[in-house]
């Protein structure tokens, strides 16, 4: 998967701006399984650090995307053959 991060002068006025109005500041191509793993781990770390209430207080406009994280975790465990210990599906799951 290709990931590109663009920087825009003002996120409030540039929210729907086309990519070419921003400055590309980072680009990477990674296997889907790697991306799924790191995004899952990062979201779980945010949840552990802040909790759902703390997330809402810190980021204000949106609740923590718990259902999306659960779905990503389920798909990653099912489809990516990740060997990381936390990604292994137990027999009693």
Secondary structure, DSSP 8 states (H G I E B T S, - for coil): -EEEEEE-S-TTTSTT--GGGSEEEEEEE--HHHHHHHHHHHHHHHHHHHHHHHHHHHH-SS---HHHHHHHHHHHHHHS---SGGG---TT-
